[in-house]
Each structure stands twice: as structure tokens, then as C-alpha cells.
């Protein structure tokens, strides 16, 4: 399993791949810190992705994030995503890149 972290605009994405196939994407962000939330997206038919669930965990610890994700993506995938977030937390949603 691998997790690819990307950041663009107000959104940080953690894409979880297993044997090259996209398992899910965990995102964090929003236009302001007050509007920021975590979302888990699952692959759908024909390469689409749909938001499966959203949660307002602004600064979750690994256990809190794992507990939320485990019923959705399974304990192993939840642990992998939580470890990736712990290793490289998302930028604050109010963060703006400098020109």
C-alpha cells in the first residue's frame, strides 16, 4: 500500500493505492478554517469518485482519525491513512502559498 499526498489551493489529498489501484482518497480543507473538514472519497463506476462521508475533525489525533475511517475503509487502510496524516499533516486551511 502507498499513500500519495498532494496539496492544491485549500485542499490536501491523501490517495491510498493498493497494488496500483486507488482504494480511496482522504481530503482535508475548505476556504476557511471554520469550514474545513475531512472527507473520504471512494472510487465509483467509470473512474468517478464520490464523497462517502465527511467529518469536522480539525486537528485529529491518529486514534480519532482511525476510529472514524475504520468502519468505512477497514482497519488496515484506516491505520495506513492515519499514519500518513501523522507523518505529513495537512496545511492549515487558511494557509496560502507565497508567490
Secondary structure, 3 states (H helix, E strand, C coil): CEEEEEEECCEEEEEEEECCEEEEEEEEECCCHHHCEEEEEEECHHHCEEEEEEECCCCCCHHHHHHHHHHHHCHHHHHHHHHHHHHCCCCCCCCCCCC
